[in-house]
Amino acid sequence: MTACSASPDLTQEEAMQEVFDHYRGFDGAIIPVLQEAQNIYGYLPKEVLDKIAKELKMPFSKVFGIVTFYAQFHLKPRGRNIIRVCLGTACHVRGGSKIFASIKDQLGVGDGETTEDLRFTLETVACIGACGLSPCLMVNEDTHGRLQAKDLPAKLAQYQ
Amino acid sequence: MNNLNEIRAKYTEQFQQKSKRARIVVGLGTCGIAAGGDKVMEAIKQEVAARNLDIDIDFTSCIGMCYREPIVEVALPGMASVIYGDIFPDKVSQLIESHVVNKQPVTEWAAMQIPEGRTEYDGIVTMDKSAYYEKQVRTVTSRLGRTNPESIEDYIATGGYEAIEKALSMDRLAVIDEVKKSGLRGRGGAGFSTGMKWTFVYNAQGDKKYAVCNADEGDPGAFMDRSVLEGDPHGVIEGMMIGGYAIGADEGYIYCRAEYPLAIRRLNLAIAKAEKLGLLGENILGSGFNFRIRIKAGAGAFVCGEETALLNSIEGQRGMPRVRPPFPANKGLWQKPTTLNNVETYANVPFILRKGADWYAGMGTEKSKGSKVFCLTGKINNTGLAEVPMGITLREVIFNIAGGIQDGKQFKAVQSGGPSGGCLPAEKLDLPIDYESLGAVGAIMGSGGLVVMDENTCMVDVARFFLNFTQNESCGKCIPCREGTKRMLEILTRICDGEGKVEDMDTLERLANVIKTASLCGLGQTCPNPILTTLRYFRHEYEAHIIDKRCPAGVCNALLVYKIIAENCTGCGACRRVCPVGAISGENKQPHTLDTAACIKCGGCVSKCKFDAIIRG
């Protein structure tokens, strides 16, 4: 998904600097830069947003406005694994809300919340395009389909 | 390189050689992987290595039969390809033993066979006669499940990049005329003539123009664009190149939603390979035409599927729609003339150029030409992707291709066009699928999602579900949509909670019509459709909720009453033990009773009862 993947041995600040260098002079760079920043930090801390506003020569308010408009951007730390339970139409008619309720019980967190050990963040999504296999969910970039509540613990156990 | 003749000959030869060897192909689209296709691939590799077999292993994208994933194709030299469904790792050893080693296909696991001129097996239906494919035409989806989507060689060997070669030898207006003559209309849902759109951009004044591909497929229940991007990325790229050439653009953007990581990965790969062959870049095929494509990943906003909101998002702004006019054809991306077309629209273009406008216009109805890809989902037996000629009836799609309703239940409604579409009842099943017919009954063609609902679906709940979605996704720029969706959702929630008032139905109707007329963009203008169609075709369900305080489908919790049928109850006690509030009482082996006043309607007892002794309604 990333246009320039930062090498793992760089510090977060160095990786961010590479992103700025890569996107310097690009029109409409703000959204890709925010996406890369979130990949590096896991979320968008205020200091990073400050730095982005300065580097891209944009008012902080505008950067903040963009961050809060798009569902993908997060201002709070997130879990190591992101669970996105699909509640789209096809999943809705095939019992997606039961899957969601079951995971909620299992993790003890609600929509948009993160477990205390930062292992999982639970989110809902309106459709992940795997409707043929509904009900379904995504953990990070893996899609799991044809779910039954009883299979969930084993599926989630794969993710540390 | 001025033409592709030499490499096409080479790749075609390679492609034909492939079919002369034994091969196993695994379907690895997002749905295939979700069903466990990657684990099957691993198992096949291990099995082949352990048996030391001389056989090619390859992968392809989604052939469309999501209900049979994971799908594996086995082909022996000179023999038809057999497509197997539901192949999980534990079946791999037997499959290889039987089909590859002993040359006996496992007939009972086979979904169909594809002869393509080779010898057929007995006892396996051929693809063109199989129930799922018999009524389909495969154009845009013709490479899906048949070629390796990450191989530009496969693409070129199957006629790929022939159309751009042809286009570059034509006058730009002649290219537009051909598309116009084909009758191709926007596959994103609105159905505007693609050729007309391109004419507007061609005529627009500007030193710089853009061709943009809308791959922000956000409708719940729709995944055809994902399947096409994952299965035939070069087809979309070639379509964009032809569009770019026709309107005079030298730059293209594909705006793809971030929820489709595999599609983005395959697109990036396809662009890199096309650039390497000189098919993207400067002076393409010696014609003087320059074209580059960039990918923008969406950031999670449904409204960005609206064309002007999408342009704002590419420019790095909040994805809110613009007031029109000026239209994007005159002032689009960075205020330059821009054409915006959907994935499937672009993917049709190379076929039109190659096979001719007349061939394309030969399919479909008078005003809706060609074919359309639909996603069949919901309570049907065969979920998946189907490309059908325009004008086919809903009944043929739902009962022939999709195999009817699951568990022998009754059909109640089909929802076409996502949250902007409408819910159509059984009386409308013989309606031909085309832009005008669907519009006339209050639904829309939309992007192509068909969600089928059965007797256990509550239509008021469905309307509330869609409103909840559109209300969440409303960007807030214009008041009718921002405030109106909120008010409509409140009313629908009230009705589902059993607190509806008789005048609510009229209020909903009035609000819906205002929002439809006064909203700024397509999201607001179409979001009342689910309410209007359910009010029109399923008014009795609203009345049952509001007047009788009853949910006929047994979905809306607040309106349900649980009862134990004494004759069926064996007194096993399972329900009594699971009830969290002690509302069920009774002696062992004696019929139990349920205290409806104490009951919190959690449904736990119904799922525990093995004797159908507890009903809700």
HADDOCK unambig.tbl for C-alpha pairs under 7 A between the chains (distance, minus, plus):
assign (segid A and resid 1 and name CA) (segid B and resid 261 and name CA) 6.31 0.50 0.50
assign (segid A and resid 1 and name CA) (segid B and resid 264 and name CA) 6.53 0.50 0.50
assign (segid A and resid 1 and name CA) (segid B and resid 265 and name CA) 6.60 0.50 0.50
assign (segid A and resid 27 and name CA) (segid B and resid 315 and name CA) 6.75 0.50 0.50
assign (segid A and resid 28 and name CA) (segid B and resid 314 and name CA) 6.19 0.50 0.50
assign (segid A and resid 28 and name CA) (segid B and resid 315 and name CA) 4.28 0.50 0.50
assign (segid A and resid 28 and name CA) (segid B and resid 316 and name CA) 4.24 0.50 0.50
assign (segid A and resid 29 and name CA) (segid B and resid 316 and name CA) 6.35 0.50 0.50
assign (segid A and resid 30 and name CA) (segid B and resid 316 and name CA) 5.46 0.50 0.50
assign (segid A and resid 31 and name CA) (segid B and resid 316 and name CA) 5.62 0.50 0.50
assign (segid A and resid 66 and name CA) (segid B and resid 317 and name CA) 6.32 0.50 0.50
assign (segid A and resid 66 and name CA) (segid B and resid 318 and name CA) 5.19 0.50 0.50
assign (segid A and resid 69 and name CA) (segid B and resid 318 and name CA) 6.14 0.50 0.50
assign (segid A and resid 70 and name CA) (segid B and resid 299 and name CA) 5.60 0.50 0.50
assign (segid A and resid 70 and name CA) (segid B and resid 300 and name CA) 5.39 0.50 0.50
assign (segid A and resid 70 and name CA) (segid B and resid 301 and name CA) 5.62 0.50 0.50
assign (segid A and resid 71 and name CA) (segid B and resid 299 and name CA) 6.63 0.50 0.50
assign (segid A and resid 71 and name CA) (segid B and resid 300 and name CA) 4.87 0.50 0.50
assign (segid A and resid 71 and name CA) (segid B and resid 301 and name CA) 6.29 0.50 0.50
assign (segid A and resid 72 and name CA) (segid B and resid 299 and name CA) 5.16 0.50 0.50
assign (segid A and resid 72 and name CA) (segid B and resid 300 and name CA) 5.17 0.50 0.50
assign (segid A and resid 88 and name CA) (segid B and resid 220 and name CA) 4.79 0.50 0.50
assign (segid A and resid 88 and name CA) (segid B and resid 221 and name CA) 6.54 0.50 0.50
assign (segid A and resid 89 and name CA) (segid B and resid 220 and name CA) 5.45 0.50 0.50
assign (segid A and resid 89 and name CA) (segid B and resid 221 and name CA) 5.67 0.50 0.50
assign (segid A and resid 90 and name CA) (segid B and resid 221 and name CA) 5.44 0.50 0.50
assign (segid A and resid 90 and name CA) (segid B and resid 377 and name CA) 5.80 0.50 0.50
assign (segid A and resid 90 and name CA) (segid B and resid 378 and name CA) 4.89 0.50 0.50
assign (segid A and resid 90 and name CA) (segid B and resid 451 and name CA) 6.31 0.50 0.50
assign (segid A and resid 93 and name CA) (segid B and resid 378 and name CA) 6.17 0.50 0.50
assign (segid A and resid 94 and name CA) (segid B and resid 378 and name CA) 6.68 0.50 0.50
assign (segid A and resid 126 and name CA) (segid B and resid 220 and name CA) 6.07 0.50 0.50
assign (segid A and resid 127 and name CA) (segid B and resid 218 and name CA) 6.97 0.50 0.50
assign (segid A and resid 127 and name CA) (segid B and resid 220 and name CA) 4.78 0.50 0.50
assign (segid A and resid 127 and name CA) (segid B and resid 221 and name CA) 6.90 0.50 0.50
assign (segid A and resid 128 and name CA) (segid B and resid 259 and name CA) 6.13 0.50 0.50
assign (segid A and resid 129 and name CA) (segid B and resid 221 and name CA) 6.82 0.50 0.50
assign (segid A and resid 129 and name CA) (segid B and resid 222 and name CA) 6.15 0.50 0.50
assign (segid A and resid 129 and name CA) (segid B and resid 223 and name CA) 4.68 0.50 0.50
assign (segid A and resid 130 and name CA) (segid B and resid 31 and name CA) 5.66 0.50 0.50
assign (segid A and resid 130 and name CA) (segid B and resid 223 and name CA) 6.87 0.50 0.50
assign (segid A and resid 131 and name CA) (segid B and resid 221 and name CA) 5.78 0.50 0.50
assign (segid A and resid 131 and name CA) (segid B and resid 377 and name CA) 6.13 0.50 0.50
assign (segid A and resid 132 and name CA) (segid B and resid 66 and name CA) 5.18 0.50 0.50
assign (segid A and resid 132 and name CA) (segid B and resid 67 and name CA) 6.42 0.50 0.50
assign (segid A and resid 132 and name CA) (segid B and resid 377 and name CA) 5.84 0.50 0.50
assign (segid A and resid 132 and name CA) (segid B and resid 383 and name CA) 4.88 0.50 0.50
assign (segid A and resid 132 and name CA) (segid B and resid 384 and name CA) 5.16 0.50 0.50
assign (segid A and resid 133 and name CA) (segid B and resid 31 and name CA) 6.84 0.50 0.50
assign (segid A and resid 133 and name CA) (segid B and resid 66 and name CA) 6.68 0.50 0.50
assign (segid A and resid 143 and name CA) (segid B and resid 34 and name CA) 4.83 0.50 0.50
assign (segid A and resid 144 and name CA) (segid B and resid 34 and name CA) 4.65 0.50 0.50
assign (segid A and resid 144 and name CA) (segid B and resid 35 and name CA) 6.79 0.50 0.50
assign (segid A and resid 145 and name CA) (segid B and resid 34 and name CA) 5.40 0.50 0.50
assign (segid A and resid 145 and name CA) (segid B and resid 35 and name CA) 5.90 0.50 0.50
